Amino acid sequence: MTLVLTLLIAPRVNATSQTRAGAVTPEQTGRLAQAARVDHAPKLDGTLDDPLWQQATPITNFRQREPYEGQPPTERTEVRILYTRNEVFFGVACYDSEPRGIVATELRRDVSQELDDYFEIIIDSSHDRRNAYLFQINPLGTQRDGLITDESRSDSGDGDPGWDGVWTSEARITPQGWTATIAIPFSTLNFMQSHDVIWGINFKRFIRRKNEEDLWSGWRRTFGATKISEAGELHGISEIGSARLFIVKPYVLGGFHHLPPSAAGSGLTPGTTVLHTGGVDIKLGLRSNLVANLTGNTDFANADVDTQQFNLTPYKLFFPEKRQFFLENAGVFNFPLAGSSDLLFFSRQIGIDPITGQEVPINGGAKITGSLDGFELGLMDVDTRSSGPNPYANYAVLRVKRSLPGGSYIGVMGIDKRSGSRTDPFNQTGGVDTRLVFFKNLIFSAYAAQTRTPGLSGGQTNLGAILNYQSNWLDLYTEHRKIGRHFNPAVGFLERTDCLCDYLDANFKVRPKMRRLRELNFEGFFFHAPDTHGVLQTQEWQGAFRAIFHNGSYSDDDIADVFTQRITEPFNIYKNLVIPNGLYHWTRHQLAYGSPQDRRLQVQLFERFGTYYNGHLNEARVRATYRAKERLSFSFSQQWNRFRLPLPGGNFSVVVGSFQTNYSFSRFLSISTLLQMDTANTQAASANIRLRWNYRPDSDLYVIYTAGQRFASLVAANPAQFTENRFAVKWTYSWSP
């Protein structure tokens, strides 16, 4: 905490030098945008009728990324940029020759808009050519925002949606298409006083019915909106005087929590507990592009519940982080251990029991993230208190990256865990990594990490290297890792240890000139994983074929998926059924289809079949989304696993599924229900109901009821679960001077 306090009181540096760090010449970017200063804000009603918009030079020269790379868009787009002393404004006109074909169905903030038309603004305010803020809006004015870190793309779209900024937006559908007005305070970007600002900037328009993606810069198929090193530049912003970012956000919570008698076996106290608590979060801008987050008596009642999964492997399942304090600027702390889900730092190890999934109370924490003189900095310190089987603990994390030209970096990371456990009083982890970009589409990554755990010696290192090449006709990915037997990142996520892992994946892509077909993929990969003594543990090779159509539909088929798996510890796959030790071989096949994505009803069908651990397994899955109208949507998912194993009781089925309903009274008031089932558990069904009222910017009232567990266990087996009931009303209020 000493280092945290030192940075909090450090003197402010000149912001101008930061904006120029890592800057490139206009000739390198090829795209320049100009902002026009105005004395007061334009009218922000979703139209461009205010005469002030005419003072800005329109940006019009978009190009297609999909489906026809580099070609002029089929529909015209104009963007105008204004600014005052405290805010930057964007006026967007998305012309459309068929306005009735505009798809706009989502009113909930921060959910994926991939099934709608939308427009994106990407701002690299530190101009480090790797990281950026993302602001997305659909024709209903619905907002989605996030962060792009190291040019990465999340599963839910461009950028990581964990970051929430304060900004305003309105949109209108017109006979000529749709228009939008957006206002972003400089304080939201944590940008304060500066002169002659140069930002990296880009714009993206997506037309759903055509599955067309238009970009202003970085429109090559291998680039896209997240390729920040290919963004253009924004000039013209000068003499701004934004106030220092300072937000105080207290909360008050009331309700009850009930645990059944079976919870006693996990070290928890059964019975009903009345909930009455409060806490506070503080966000403070230390200087431009450097922000501190402070939290006291943190509560995560409003976090999304985990989606239930059934584990078909002897390894851990990965569940993403869903808690806001850890999600905000989470990309700064990202230290991937090769291309798998393995991470040197995994924030779900803090404040959640890894075995039971129960929340562990957090006393408080502090986090500093941002950029400083060409360095990207992440610093975190969190204290948790004793709860059930979990002793008190302190977690300290430091992450530093040095930006290099072209989107490259070199970085270090250190993690220190201290706890009240007599048998496990500490765990330390350290690592160094780099990402080097050559010729814009060839990326070399490497890392070296080591852990220190009481009672262990030797075999505590993890070394890896990755080569990733992308072109319009070939994607090539290869990696090599050497993971020691005792490598133990207690505050990380690691699927397996004691491994010499080699992976090679090649995807050949062709675009035949056929009316409805966009692309064909022929992909194959090979994974070979003996232990560090050369004894084979896992091997898999696969050949796959994919067809992608212009309307967003697809077919994804595995011609053959051939496995070899050694079981060294009995694998508890289902209730009391255990797969014994031994070396197993099997082959599986897959058929999958996804329907067009511009329809109100979207369906995905999946069938995977073949042998499995000397027996047979059929996996049948169906997923469907129905958007009845802009206010109401339904989604359904069900997977049926039919096992026929040569073991006593080996003929059984497991059904895992969910049904979700979302109703939006407006952009600011919505209710969602999620019903889940998993017949492998005695707790076969669970439910989550959440009402959210965003009554003012960054201020919410939640009413939440959960029957079942909110957070999943991270252990490798399929553990027994117990039903908990929790009802909470949570009120938050965001205040800033």
CORTAZI-V143776 format. One record per helix or strand of 3 or more residues. SS is the DSSP state (H for helix, E for strand). FROM is the first residue (numbers start at 1). LEN is the number of residues. If there is no record, write none. Layout:
BEGIN
ss->{SS,SS}
from->{FROM,FROM}
len->{LEN,LEN}
END
This chain:
BEGIN
ss->{H,H,H,E,H,E,E,E,H,E,E,E,E,E,E,H,E,H,E,E,H,E,E,H,H,H,E,E,E,H,E,E,E,E,E,E,E,E,E,E,E,E,E,E,E,E,E,E,E,E}
from->{2,15,26,32,51,63,77,87,99,118,132,143,167,177,197,208,212,228,232,246,261,271,290,324,330,347,362,375,393,405,408,426,442,461,474,499,517,536,554,571,577,582,601,615,632,651,669,685,699,724}
len->{7,6,4,3,5,4,7,9,3,7,7,6,8,9,11,3,4,3,6,14,6,17,9,4,4,3,11,10,12,3,12,13,12,10,10,12,14,14,14,4,3,13,12,15,13,14,10,12,9,12}
END
